[in-house]
Amino acid sequence: MGKSKFTERQISRYLRAGYRLVGKNTAVEICRWTRSALKGGRLCYKRWYGVSSHRCVQMTPNLNFCNFACSFCWRIHEEGRFKITHDWDDPVEIVEGVIQAQRELLIGYKGNPRVPKELFLEAMFPRHMAISLDGEPTMYPYLSKLIREVKDRGMTAFLVTNGSIPSRLKELLMEDSEPTNLYISVYGPNKEVFVKTSKPLIPNAWERVLDSLDMMDEFECRTVFRMTMVKGLNMVEPEGYAKLILYANPKFVELKGYTWVGESQKRLPKEAMPTIEEILDFALKISQLTGYKIKVMDEKSRVIMLVKDEDVWHWNLELIKEQKKIEEKFDSMWRGKIKDFRLKKSQIDF
């Protein structure tokens, strides 16, 4: 893969934040829940969809490229964040590169007495890729090939998008490259609140999101209408969100409480963080207006999930079983090959 095109200052900042740069525009970071799971601690809310936290890769194919400047974003909105390059990383090299980077970032856990050897070994062979670390992933032109490459390796792929590039979602449908979960993040119940919250850097952003929501029902995978709740900003008008949910007809709805961290602290007050009780109250209103039922909640992450109906929930549980069978098939391959397991920080190869 080619050399990163970030400045030394940018690279230093990303490394301090725990990122590992891969190629020119790709990056990976170890999620807090991955670290927690390895040591027998709490798991990520994505367990609701069958994801094993210690085997999850959090990555982005377009680090620092985004067409929104959301008020609640913890990242730095530096000049040039919204840009286009013609020099993208190759999908196959991305998947291989981020898995290798993940292994290198986790190498220190090999000798940790709190980490069972089996869990560490499993973490070296991740089974999930969250395309959501930084930037807007649909800006990456080879997204369909990237998702196909991930799934061809027996891994699940969660795509989190702001819905601003509906044409890319159409490509996923046309090229038979649906992710395992498609999240569309909706930042307001109407255009005015949406613009105030997301501060789009492109024209007709609201209309583009509506086009993406209109397409949501065409996907056969898990579809998730995602709401990041910010008190005093977009945690208003549940009726508006309800209309959008009924319009998109997703299988799931998630409400995630804003967290006062990073650069967002310069834009929003700490009071903008809603409590789990406030999120639950808002979710109950959404439920009453849409018919979607509150199914599970994670108080630590302040996430509440609603499901369309019980049939969808049972379908979700069957999907988890099917994915576990795929994982077992791929796991049997590497377990059969490893006899003398040795890892070095300088080179990790299986």
Secondary structure by P-SEA (a helix, b strand, c coil): cccccccaaaaaaaaaaccccccccccccccaaaaaaaacccccccccccccccccccccccccccccccccccccccccccccccccccaaaaaaaaaaaaaaaaccccccccccaaaaaaaacccccccccccccccccaaaaaaaaaaaacbbbbbbbccccaaaaaaaaaacccccbbbbbbccccaaaaaaaccccccaaaaaaaaaaaaccccccbbbbccccccccccccaaaaaaaaaaacccbbbbbbbbbcccccccccccccccaaaaaaaaaaaaaaccccccccccccbbbbbbccaaaaaaaaaaaaaaaaaaaaaaaaaaaaccbbbbbcccccc
